[in-house]
Amino acid sequence: MRIAADDVQQQVLVPEKAIGTDLKNRFVLVTDENNVLQYRPVTLGERYGVMRAIVTGLKPGDKIAVNGPARVGPGMPIAPQMVEVEPDKSLLVMDALSQPSLLVAERGE
């Protein structure tokens, strides 16, 4: 049996492979308005299959380098190719009461 919490929280989810590690931080690379990669330190939350919740450092709408920081680096201009990321749908539920199109992460036991 699962009991849903009353305090549903919106979280930014990114593919685990998009997260890099340096000596001090976990980070992702985001594109700016000129398609130049920028370093963004992040605080990680729970893992949901191949996705990871980001607690701080990103906001909805940020465009990240999905194929990971091993292939590109901060300050590099890129020609982004938008890709659809398919999260594990069994770990996501629709919050139809508050926002019909919102995917909400649900932690599975």
MMTF fields as JSON, N, C-alpha, C and O atoms, coordinates in Angstrom:
{
  "mmtfVersion": "1.0.0",
  "mmtfProducer": "UNKNOWN",
  "numBonds": 435,
  "numAtoms": 436,
  "numGroups": 109,
  "numChains": 1,
  "numModels": 1,
  "chainsPerModel": [1],
  "groupsPerChain": [109],
  "chainIdList": ["A"],
  "bondAtomList": [4, 2, 8, 6, 12, 10, 16, 14, 20, 18, 24, 22, 28, 26, 32, 30, 36, 34, 40, 38, 44, 42, 48, 46, 52, 50, 56, 54, 60, 58, 64, 62, 68, 66, 72, 70, 76, 74, 80, 78, 84, 82, 88, 86, 92, 90, 96, 94, 100, 98, 104, 102, 108, 106, 112, 110, 116, 114, 120, 118, 124, 122, 128, 126, 132, 130, 136, 134, 140, 138, 144, 142, 148, 146, 152, 150, 156, 154, 160, 158, 164, 162, 168, 166, 172, 170, 176, 174, 180, 178, 184, 182, 188, 186, 192, 190, 196, 194, 200, 198, 204, 202, 208, 206, 212, 210, 216, 214, 220, 218, 224, 222, 228, 226, 232, 230, 236, 234, 240, 238, 244, 242, 248, 246, 252, 250, 256, 254, 260, 258, 264, 262, 268, 266, 272, 270, 276, 274, 280, 278, 284, 282, 288, 286, 292, 290, 296, 294, 300, 298, 304, 302, 308, 306, 312, 310, 316, 314, 320, 318, 324, 322, 328, 326, 332, 330, 336, 334, 340, 338, 344, 342, 348, 346, 352, 350, 356, 354, 360, 358, 364, 362, 368, 366, 372, 370, 376, 374, 380, 378, 384, 382, 388, 386, 392, 390, 396, 394, 400, 398, 404, 402, 408, 406, 412, 410, 416, 414, 420, 418, 424, 422, 428, 426, 432, 430],
  "bondOrderList": [1, 1, 1, 1, 1, 1, 1, 1, 1, 1, 1, 1, 1, 1, 1, 1, 1, 1, 1, 1, 1, 1, 1, 1, 1, 1, 1, 1, 1, 1, 1, 1, 1, 1, 1, 1, 1, 1, 1, 1, 1, 1, 1, 1, 1, 1, 1, 1, 1, 1, 1, 1, 1, 1, 1, 1, 1, 1, 1, 1, 1, 1, 1, 1, 1, 1, 1, 1, 1, 1, 1, 1, 1, 1, 1, 1, 1, 1, 1, 1, 1, 1, 1, 1, 1, 1, 1, 1, 1, 1, 1, 1, 1, 1, 1, 1, 1, 1, 1, 1, 1, 1, 1, 1, 1, 1, 1, 1],
  "groupList": [{"groupName": "MET", "atomNameList": ["N", "CA", "C", "O"], "elementList": ["N", "C", "C", "O"], "formalChargeList": [0, 0, 0, 0], "bondAtomList": [1, 0, 2, 1, 3, 2], "bondOrderList": [1, 1, 2], "singleLetterCode": "M", "chemCompType": "L-PEPTIDE LINKING"}, {"groupName": "ARG", "atomNameList": ["N", "CA", "C", "O"], "elementList": ["N", "C", "C", "O"], "formalChargeList": [0, 0, 0, 0], "bondAtomList": [1, 0, 2, 1, 3, 2], "bondOrderList": [1, 1, 2], "singleLetterCode": "R", "chemCompType": "L-PEPTIDE LINKING"}, {"groupName": "ILE", "atomNameList": ["N", "CA", "C", "O"], "elementList": ["N", "C", "C", "O"], "formalChargeList": [0, 0, 0, 0], "bondAtomList": [1, 0, 2, 1, 3, 2], "bondOrderList": [1, 1, 2], "singleLetterCode": "I", "chemCompType": "L-PEPTIDE LINKING"}, {"groupName": "ALA", "atomNameList": ["N", "CA", "C", "O"], "elementList": ["N", "C", "C", "O"], "formalChargeList": [0, 0, 0, 0], "bondAtomList": [1, 0, 2, 1, 3, 2], "bondOrderList": [1, 1, 2], "singleLetterCode": "A", "chemCompType": "L-PEPTIDE LINKING"}, {"groupName": "ASP", "atomNameList": ["N", "CA", "C", "O"], "elementList": ["N", "C", "C", "O"], "formalChargeList": [0, 0, 0, 0], "bondAtomList": [1, 0, 2, 1, 3, 2], "bondOrderList": [1, 1, 2], "singleLetterCode": "D", "chemCompType": "L-PEPTIDE LINKING"}, {"groupName": "VAL", "atomNameList": ["N", "CA", "C", "O"], "elementList": ["N", "C", "C", "O"], "formalChargeList": [0, 0, 0, 0], "bondAtomList": [1, 0, 2, 1, 3, 2], "bondOrderList": [1, 1, 2], "singleLetterCode": "V", "chemCompType": "L-PEPTIDE LINKING"}, {"groupName": "GLN", "atomNameList": ["N", "CA", "C", "O"], "elementList": ["N", "C", "C", "O"], "formalChargeList": [0, 0, 0, 0], "bondAtomList": [1, 0, 2, 1, 3, 2], "bondOrderList": [1, 1, 2], "singleLetterCode": "Q", "chemCompType": "L-PEPTIDE LINKING"}, {"groupName": "LEU", "atomNameList": ["N", "CA", "C", "O"], "elementList": ["N", "C", "C", "O"], "formalChargeList": [0, 0, 0, 0], "bondAtomList": [1, 0, 2, 1, 3, 2], "bondOrderList": [1, 1, 2], "singleLetterCode": "L", "chemCompType": "L-PEPTIDE LINKING"}, {"groupName": "PRO", "atomNameList": ["N", "CA", "C", "O"], "elementList": ["N", "C", "C", "O"], "formalChargeList": [0, 0, 0, 0], "bondAtomList": [1, 0, 2, 1, 3, 2], "bondOrderList": [1, 1, 2], "singleLetterCode": "P", "chemCompType": "L-PEPTIDE LINKING"}, {"groupName": "GLU", "atomNameList": ["N", "CA", "C", "O"], "elementList": ["N", "C", "C", "O"], "formalChargeList": [0, 0, 0, 0], "bondAtomList": [1, 0, 2, 1, 3, 2], "bondOrderList": [1, 1, 2], "singleLetterCode": "E", "chemCompType": "L-PEPTIDE LINKING"}, {"groupName": "LYS", "atomNameList": ["N", "CA", "C", "O"], "elementList": ["N", "C", "C", "O"], "formalChargeList": [0, 0, 0, 0], "bondAtomList": [1, 0, 2, 1, 3, 2], "bondOrderList": [1, 1, 2], "singleLetterCode": "K", "chemCompType": "L-PEPTIDE LINKING"}, {"groupName": "GLY", "atomNameList": ["N", "CA", "C", "O"], "elementList": ["N", "C", "C", "O"], "formalChargeList": [0, 0, 0, 0], "bondAtomList": [1, 0, 2, 1, 3, 2], "bondOrderList": [1, 1, 2], "singleLetterCode": "G", "chemCompType": "PEPTIDE LINKING"}, {"groupName": "THR", "atomNameList": ["N", "CA", "C", "O"], "elementList": ["N", "C", "C", "O"], "formalChargeList": [0, 0, 0, 0], "bondAtomList": [1, 0, 2, 1, 3, 2], "bondOrderList": [1, 1, 2], "singleLetterCode": "T", "chemCompType": "L-PEPTIDE LINKING"}, {"groupName": "ASN", "atomNameList": ["N", "CA", "C", "O"], "elementList": ["N", "C", "C", "O"], "formalChargeList": [0, 0, 0, 0], "bondAtomList": [1, 0, 2, 1, 3, 2], "bondOrderList": [1, 1, 2], "singleLetterCode": "N", "chemCompType": "L-PEPTIDE LINKING"}, {"groupName": "PHE", "atomNameList": ["N", "CA", "C", "O"], "elementList": ["N", "C", "C", "O"], "formalChargeList": [0, 0, 0, 0], "bondAtomList": [1, 0, 2, 1, 3, 2], "bondOrderList": [1, 1, 2], "singleLetterCode": "F", "chemCompType": "L-PEPTIDE LINKING"}, {"groupName": "TYR", "atomNameList": ["N", "CA", "C", "O"], "elementList": ["N", "C", "C", "O"], "formalChargeList": [0, 0, 0, 0], "bondAtomList": [1, 0, 2, 1, 3, 2], "bondOrderList": [1, 1, 2], "singleLetterCode": "Y", "chemCompType": "L-PEPTIDE LINKING"}, {"groupName": "SER", "atomNameList": ["N", "CA", "C", "O"], "elementList": ["N", "C", "C", "O"], "formalChargeList": [0, 0, 0, 0], "bondAtomList": [1, 0, 2, 1, 3, 2], "bondOrderList": [1, 1, 2], "singleLetterCode": "S", "chemCompType": "L-PEPTIDE LINKING"}],
  "groupTypeList": [0, 1, 2, 3, 3, 4, 4, 5, 6, 6, 6, 5, 7, 5, 8, 9, 10, 3, 2, 11, 12, 4, 7, 10, 13, 1, 14, 5, 7, 5, 12, 4, 9, 13, 13, 5, 7, 6, 15, 1, 8, 5, 12, 7, 11, 9, 1, 15, 11, 5, 0, 1, 3, 2, 5, 12, 11, 7, 10, 8, 11, 4, 10, 2, 3, 5, 13, 11, 8, 3, 1, 5, 11, 8, 11, 0, 8, 2, 3, 8, 6, 0, 5, 9, 5, 9, 8, 4, 10, 16, 7, 7, 5, 0, 4, 3, 7, 16, 6, 8, 16, 7, 7, 5, 3, 9, 1, 11, 9],
  "groupIdList": [1, 2, 3, 4, 5, 6, 7, 8, 9, 10, 11, 12, 13, 14, 15, 16, 17, 18, 19, 20, 21, 22, 23, 24, 25, 26, 27, 28, 29, 30, 31, 32, 33, 34, 35, 36, 37, 38, 39, 40, 41, 42, 43, 44, 45, 46, 47, 48, 49, 50, 51, 52, 53, 54, 55, 56, 57, 58, 59, 60, 61, 62, 63, 64, 65, 66, 67, 68, 69, 70, 71, 72, 73, 74, 75, 76, 77, 78, 79, 80, 81, 82, 83, 84, 85, 86, 87, 88, 89, 90, 91, 92, 93, 94, 95, 96, 97, 98, 99, 100, 101, 102, 103, 104, 105, 106, 107, 108, 109],
  "secStructList": [7, 7, 7, 7, 7, 1, 7, 7, 7, 7, 7, 3, 3, 3, 3, 4, 4, 4, 7, 3, 3, 7, 1, 1, 7, 3, 3, 3, 3, 3, 3, 7, 6, 6, 1, 5, 3, 3, 3, 3, 3, 3, 3, 3, 3, 3, 3, 3, 6, 6, 3, 3, 3, 3, 3, 3, 1, 7, 7, 6, 6, 7, 7, 5, 7, 6, 6, 7, 6, 6, 6, 7, 7, 6, 6, 7, 5, 7, 7, 7, 7, 7, 7, 7, 7, 7, 7, 7, 4, 4, 4, 3, 3, 3, 7, 6, 6, 6, 7, 6, 6, 7, 3, 3, 3, 7, 7, 7, 7],
  "xCoordList": [0.829, 0.0, 0.882, 1.891, 0.497, 1.205, 0.266, -0.913, 0.789, 0.016, 0.684, 1.873, -0.064, 0.487, 0.599, -0.261, 1.651, 1.843, 1.015, 0.75, 0.617, -0.142, 0.735, 0.243, 2.015, 2.911, 3.702, 4.913, 3.016, 3.67, 4.598, 4.212, 5.819, 6.808, 7.195, 7.385, 7.31, 7.818, 9.335, 9.981, 9.897, 11.338, 11.794, 11.088, 12.975, 13.606, 14.287, 15.046, 14.014, 14.64, 15.547, 15.163, 16.76, 17.699, 18.23, 18.237, 18.675, 19.302, 20.57, 21.342, 20.768, 21.947, 23.242, 24.2, 23.281, 24.495, 24.83, 25.93, 23.901, 24.16, 24.882, 25.28, 25.054, 25.659, 27.135, 27.536, 27.939, 29.384, 29.835, 29.076, 31.072, 31.658, 33.046, 33.832, 33.343, 34.717, 35.178, 34.535, 36.264, 36.797, 35.869, 35.912, 35.025, 34.178, 32.69, 31.962, 32.221, 30.789, 30.314, 31.091, 29.018, 28.289, 27.805, 27.455, 27.779, 27.396, 26.743, 26.848, 26.065, 25.577, 26.008, 26.336, 26.005, 26.32, 25.027, 24.279, 24.762, 23.55, 23.954, 25.056, 23.057, 23.337, 22.756, 21.67, 23.486, 22.959, 22.264, 22.094, 21.867, 21.129, 21.957, 21.397, 23.299, 24.187, 24.672, 25.6, 24.046, 24.424, 25.862, 26.573, 26.268, 27.577, 27.317, 26.437, 28.082, 27.882, 28.377, 29.444, 27.592, 27.916, 27.911, 27.055, 28.86, 28.984, 27.936, 27.808, 27.194, 26.174, 26.262, 25.857, 26.788, 26.801, 25.37, 24.499, 25.137, 23.801, 23.861, 24.89, 22.739, 22.566, 21.613, 20.517, 22.041, 21.255, 20.201, 20.393, 19.079, 18.01, 17.934, 18.936, 16.729, 16.488, 16.727, 16.666, 16.997, 17.131, 15.821, 15.215, 15.386, 14.171, 14.526, 14.44, 14.918, 15.367, 16.644, 17.635, 16.637, 17.807, 17.828, 18.73, 16.846, 16.737, 17.144, 17.068, 17.579, 17.971, 17.269, 17.256, 16.696, 16.085, 17.208, 18.206, 17.023, 17.969, 17.282, 16.25, 17.861, 17.269, 17.556, 16.66, 18.802, 19.176, 20.13, 20.84, 20.137, 21.091, 20.469, 21.06, 19.29, 18.587, 17.164, 16.617, 16.589, 15.187, 14.491, 15.143, 13.174, 12.464, 12.76, 12.777, 12.989, 13.286, 14.756, 15.104, 15.65, 17.079, 17.359, 16.794, 18.236, 18.633, 20.004, 20.953, 20.096, 21.337, 21.965, 21.293, 23.277, 23.998, 23.711, 24.259, 22.854, 22.401, 23.478, 23.566, 24.303, 25.29, 26.504, 27.527, 26.388, 27.389, 28.552, 28.914, 29.123, 30.229, 31.546, 32.526, 31.604, 32.852, 33.179, 34.344, 32.149, 32.363, 32.504, 33.051, 32.025, 32.058, 32.44, 32.478, 32.725, 33.11, 32.581, 32.104, 32.66, 32.183, 32.889, 34.087, 32.13, 32.677, 32.68, 32.982, 32.351, 32.326, 31.042, 29.956, 31.151, 29.927, 29.479, 30.307, 28.181, 27.66, 26.509, 25.944, 26.181, 24.987, 24.026, 24.047, 23.194, 22.363, 21.382, 20.836, 21.179, 20.163, 19.234, 19.637, 17.999, 17.043, 16.706, 16.461, 16.697, 16.334, 15.244, 15.168, 14.412, 13.399, 14.019, 14.618, 13.88, 14.382, 13.189, 12.217, 13.271, 12.172, 12.456, 13.249, 11.82, 11.998, 11.251, 10.41, 11.562, 10.846, 9.447, 9.257, 8.475, 7.115, 6.482, 5.534, 6.978, 6.407, 6.739, 6.124, 7.705, 8.084, 7.501, 7.778, 6.704, 6.114, 4.598, 4.036, 3.962, 2.5, 2.034, 2.772, 0.826, 0.269, -0.434, -1.225, -0.149, -0.84, -1.951, -1.831, -3.025, -4.093, -4.929, -5.628, -4.871, -5.692, -5.17, -5.95, -3.858, -3.325, -2.901, -3.202, -2.208, -1.744, -1.824, -1.032, -2.736, -2.965, -1.745, -1.688, -0.781, 0.35, 1.612, 2.681, 1.522, 2.703, 3.055, 2.223, 4.285, 4.772, 5.436, 6.285, 5.048, 5.564, 6.323, 5.827, 7.525, 8.323, 7.735, 7.364, 7.656, 7.154, 8.176, 8.565, 8.611, 9.634, 9.025, 8.079, 9.567, 9.087, 9.934, 11.14, 9.321, 10.048, 10.339, 10.944],
  "yCoordList": [-1.161, 0.0, 1.235, 1.287, 2.238, 3.524, 4.599, 4.627, 5.464, 6.605, 7.854, 8.076, 8.66, 9.88, 10.97, 11.105, 11.726, 12.848, 14.037, 14.197, 14.856, 16.058, 17.141, 17.994, 17.129, 18.199, 17.795, 17.585, 17.689, 17.353, 18.496, 19.664, 18.152, 19.162, 19.006, 17.892, 20.126, 20.094, 20.005, 20.687, 19.153, 18.99, 18.949, 18.452, 19.474, 19.361, 18.001, 17.656, 17.225, 15.919, 15.965, 16.474, 15.428, 15.351, 13.923, 13.205, 13.506, 12.183, 12.14, 13.099, 11.037, 10.871, 11.113, 11.657, 10.711, 10.862, 12.314, 12.596, 13.242, 14.66, 15.329, 16.489, 14.613, 15.183, 14.859, 13.7, 15.897, 15.726, 15.938, 16.426, 15.568, 15.735, 16.324, 15.866, 17.343, 17.836, 17.71, 17.018, 18.353, 18.189, 18.715, 18.233, 19.704, 20.321, 20.064, 19.969, 19.95, 19.981, 18.881, 18.255, 18.671, 18.011, 19.151, 20.214, 18.95, 20.046, 19.523, 18.342, 20.421, 20.164, 21.33, 22.403, 21.117, 22.179, 22.632, 21.82, 23.936, 24.502, 25.417, 25.965, 25.579, 26.492, 27.859, 27.971, 28.89, 30.25, 30.667, 29.851, 31.927, 32.412, 32.386, 32.45, 32.291, 32.227, 30.804, 30.609, 29.813, 28.401, 28.128, 27.34, 28.796, 28.553, 27.837, 28.232, 26.79, 26.013, 26.757, 27.371, 26.691, 27.318, 26.259, 25.374, 26.355, 25.454, 25.841, 27.017, 24.875, 25.157, 24.131, 22.984, 24.515, 23.569, 23.248, 24.117, 21.997, 21.561, 20.753, 20.174, 20.731, 19.863, 18.76, 19.025, 17.519, 16.379, 15.98, 16.091, 15.511, 14.95, 13.455, 12.805, 12.924, 11.49, 11.042, 11.835, 9.762, 9.152, 8.46, 7.797, 8.619, 7.998, 7.248, 7.811, 6.001, 5.235, 5.846, 5.961, 6.244, 6.851, 8.37, 9.045, 8.896, 10.34, 10.695, 9.869, 11.946, 12.443, 13.775, 14.64, 13.932, 15.203, 16.188, 15.828, 17.428, 18.495, 19.427, 20.025, 19.543, 20.338, 21.821, 22.655, 22.148, 23.537, 23.588, 22.623, 24.727, 24.954, 25.013, 25.593, 24.427, 24.466, 24.953, 24.878, 25.454, 25.835, 25.252, 24.943, 25.1, 24.572, 25.416, 26.645, 24.765, 25.468, 25.566, 25.861, 25.33, 25.325, 24.21, 23.121, 24.491, 23.496, 22.974, 23.742, 21.666, 21.067, 20.182, 19.724, 19.948, 19.009, 17.614, 17.215, 16.874, 15.566, 14.508, 13.628, 14.572, 13.519, 13.646, 13.002, 14.476, 14.497, 15.431, 15.748, 15.859, 16.803, 16.198, 16.928, 14.884, 14.267, 14.647, 14.632, 14.99, 15.285, 16.774, 17.145, 17.619, 19.066, 19.751, 19.113, 21.051, 21.762, 23.173, 23.688, 23.816, 25.192, 26.127, 25.994, 27.077, 28.055, 27.608, 28.405, 26.356, 25.844, 26.258, 26.067, 26.828, 27.063, 25.727, 24.915, 25.513, 24.264, 24.549, 25.643, 23.556, 23.595, 22.57, 21.397, 23.014, 22.048, 21.309, 21.864, 20.06, 19.23, 18.782, 18.044, 19.23, 18.915, 17.429, 16.876, 16.792, 15.381, 15.228, 15.997, 14.226, 13.888, 12.896, 11.903, 13.157, 12.256, 11.49, 12.085, 10.181, 9.34, 8.847, 7.923, 9.451, 8.944, 7.627, 7.267, 6.928, 5.705, 6.099, 6.585, 5.889, 6.357, 5.714, 6.267, 4.571, 3.94, 4.723, 4.509, 5.624, 6.414, 7.82, 8.622, 8.12, 9.449, 9.33, 8.38, 10.289, 10.312, 11.671, 12.653, 11.73, 13.007, 13.657, 13.013, 14.909, 15.681, 16.452, 17.656, 15.757, 16.331, 17.345, 18.154, 17.316, 18.242, 19.668, 20.611, 19.83, 21.191, 21.686, 22.822, 20.852, 21.245, 20.018, 19.092, 19.979, 18.778, 18.227, 17.021, 19.047, 18.531, 18.354, 18.13, 18.447, 18.387, 16.944, 16.205, 16.541, 15.234, 15.428, 16.304, 14.618, 14.736, 13.473, 12.369, 13.625, 12.475, 11.859, 12.563, 10.531, 9.816, 8.772, 7.965, 8.768, 7.825, 6.453, 6.298, 5.459, 4.079, 3.322, 3.545, 2.453, 1.648, 0.279, -0.551],
  "zCoordList": [0.0, 0.0, 0.0, 0.703, -0.795, -0.807, -0.317, -0.673, 0.487, 0.967, 0.429, 0.659, -0.278, -0.876, 0.184, 1.054, 0.092, 1.006, 0.541, -0.651, 1.484, 1.15, 0.557, -0.181, 0.862, 0.427, -0.814, -0.744, -1.946, -3.212, -3.589, -3.545, -3.959, -4.322, -5.782, -6.269, -6.472, -7.835, -7.778, -6.983, -8.635, -8.676, -10.117, -10.994, -10.349, -11.655, -11.693, -10.787, -12.745, -12.92, -14.139, -15.192, -13.99, -15.105, -15.191, -14.191, -16.375, -16.474, -15.619, -15.584, -14.944, -14.086, -14.867, -14.317, -16.151, -16.946, -17.27, -17.743, -17.024, -17.276, -16.114, -16.218, -15.012, -13.808, -13.764, -13.869, -13.605, -13.489, -12.057, -11.219, -11.787, -10.458, -10.623, -11.453, -9.827, -9.77, -8.327, -7.538, -7.965, -6.615, -5.529, -4.397, -5.857, -4.844, -5.028, -4.039, -6.256, -6.525, -7.452, -8.174, -7.404, -8.475, -9.35, -8.838, -10.67, -11.552, -12.81, -13.139, -13.512, -14.86, -15.722, -15.215, -17.026, -17.969, -18.617, -19.162, -18.557, -19.152, -20.296, -20.305, -21.258, -22.366, -22.053, -21.485, -22.427, -22.27, -23.566, -24.472, -23.652, -24.825, -26.11, -27.204, -25.986, -27.15, -27.438, -28.224, -26.803, -26.951, -26.53, -27.152, -25.464, -24.856, -23.532, -22.767, -23.272, -22.053, -20.818, -20.829, -19.769, -18.492, -17.394, -17.378, -16.488, -15.343, -14.305, -13.963, -13.808, -12.803, -11.677, -11.869, -10.489, -9.368, -8.943, -8.959, -8.566, -8.177, -6.886, -6.539, -6.191, -5.032, -5.453, -5.948, -5.251, -5.702, -4.681, -3.47, -5.221, -4.401, -4.65, -4.948, -4.522, -4.696, -6.135, -7.075, -6.276, -7.601, -7.949, -7.107, -9.209, -9.714, -10.993, -12.085, -10.87, -12.03, -12.581, -11.86, -13.866, -14.492, -14.311, -14.806, -13.609, -13.402, -11.979, -11.07, -11.803, -10.482, -10.247, -11.123, -9.082, -8.697, -8.366, -7.743, -8.792, -8.482, -7.482, -7.787, -6.292, -5.22, -5.427, -5.297, -5.75, -6.013, -7.194, -7.478, -7.88, -8.962, -10.345, -11.256, -10.527, -11.806, -11.584, -10.484, -12.664, -12.613, -13.834, -14.832, -13.763, -14.931, -16.171, -16.101, -17.285, -18.532, -18.854, -19.998, -17.885, -18.19, -19.189, -19.093, -20.147, -21.14, -20.737, -20.58, -20.572, -20.094, -21.159, -22.083, -21.013, -21.871, -21.334, -20.307, -22.026, -21.553, -21.665, -20.809, -22.707, -22.913, -22.021, -22.252, -21.007, -19.964, -20.198, -21.331, -19.093, -19.142, -19.597, -19.75, -19.821, -20.273, -21.712, -22.11, -22.498, -23.922, -24.222, -25.261, -23.336, -23.549, -22.243, -21.191, -22.311, -21.102, -21.064, -22.075, -19.89, -19.745, -20.716, -20.964, -21.265, -22.188, -23.642, -24.531, -23.898, -25.268, -25.958, -25.411, -27.164, -27.942, -28.54, -28.951, -28.584, -29.132, -30.086, -30.099, -30.868, -31.714, -31.107, -31.479, -30.18, -29.448, -30.344, -31.298, -30.013, -30.645, -29.528, -28.629, -29.593, -28.544, -28.598, -29.67, -27.433, -27.331, -26.276, -25.318, -26.475, -25.491, -24.514, -24.929, -23.243, -22.22, -21.672, -21.206, -21.731, -21.264, -19.849, -19.665, -18.851, -17.488, -17.318, -18.141, -16.26, -15.926, -15.482, -14.367, -16.349, -16.087, -14.86, -14.303, -14.429, -13.243, -11.983, -10.939, -12.072, -10.904, -10.93, -10.038, -11.934, -12.046, -12.054, -12.599, -11.453, -11.445, -11.911, -11.821, -12.404, -12.826, -11.644, -10.954, -11.415, -10.4, -11.107, -11.334, -11.453, -12.26, -11.493, -12.103, -10.186, -9.415, -9.472, -9.598, -9.38, -9.349, -10.727, -11.093, -11.49, -12.821, -13.72, -13.546, -14.66, -15.456, -16.189, -16.429, -16.55, -17.324, -16.5, -17.066, -15.184, -14.334, -14.0, -13.474, -14.302, -13.86, -12.512, -12.344, -11.566, -10.209, -9.868, -10.092, -9.326, -8.942, -7.685, -6.746, -7.679, -6.525, -6.155, -6.999, -4.937, -4.528, -4.314, -3.542, -4.997, -4.855, -3.853, -3.754, -3.131, -2.139, -2.701, -2.023]
}
